[in-house]
Amino acid sequence: MVNRLCQEYGNRVEVAWKAFELRPEAVPLPAPDNPTRRQRWKTSVLPMAAERRLVMKLPPIATRTRLAFQAVELARDHAKFQAMHRAMFEAFFRDGRDIGHIDVLADIGASVDLAPALVKRALEAGAYLNRVLDQEQLARELGVTGVPAMFVGDDVSTAEPVIGAVPYDWLKATVERALSGQSLDWRRRALRSAIPLKEHQD
C-alpha cells in the first residue's frame, strides 16, 4: 500500500521507515503453534495480504527483530534500504527464515549486494544500535503500541496518525489533508479524543 502511494504521488511524498519492536527482549515470544496466533493469521492477516496481493505465510518461528532493524539501518547508509527492507520482509513472511540471527541477516544482506562480513561486523559491534533505540524511543513518545502505525505530515509531533491496516483510500485522504495543510485542524477535531496518542516532546 505504501508503494502504491509512492507511485501515485511521486516526489510529493517521502516515506521515512522507523524501527518498532513488537516484542523486545522483556516480552515473551509466542509459541509457533499458538492457536490464537494461527487463528488471527487465518481470519485477519492472510485475507489482508491477499487483498494487497502480498505473498505471506505464517512464519514457523517467532523472533526478536532488533538486529534486523540494525541491518536495515546499515543498508540505508549504503543506499540499499528499499532492497533490504523488501528482502527482509520476504525472508521472514514468505520464506520463514529467522531474522533474529546474524548469519541469516548477513545472507539477506548478500542478496542485496551488502558484503556479509560488513553486515556481521556492524551487528556484532552494535554500530546501529543507538539509532534503532532512538527510533523506538520516538515511537513510545508518540504512543505507538502496535503495527502498522503511520504519521502523515512534515512534523511528526503534529502529524496525523494512521493506526492499523486501514483501506488505501483512508491513507490517501490523510495524505491529501497533509498536502493541503488541513491535517492539524482535522487531528485536533477528530483524532485527539479517539486515539490514545501522547504529545511528542523534544
C-alpha angles and dihedrals in degrees: 000000000000089000090053090051092051091049092051098045101030114185092355088085133043122197118212111190115206134190123259123166115211090195114024120185097285094051116086117242116237118247111260091237095045106147093215091053092049092048093049090053092047096049102031119011101043096046090049090049091050091050090053092043093243122151104228136156131184103268112241090225138040114223146176115261106197093100090047091055090050091052090052091052090052088052090050090058090052095049092252101105099120094046093047093045091054094042090052092050092050094045092056106030099032105028100028095230122161104248091184092081126083096222091054091048091049089053092049088049090053089056089063095041098264110138109248091222090055092051093048094048093049094048095043090050094045089233092161100031096103092049091054093046090051090053091049091049090054090052091053091049089053091051096247112164102163147008144302096039124155134179115204119203144064094272116046092207091064100025120125111255122230107194124189134001097316126177116271092246090058092053091045091052089052091053091048090053090050093050092049094046095246099114099093095049092046091048092052093050102040116014109036092073095038104049122046100235126157123223112257114239123196 
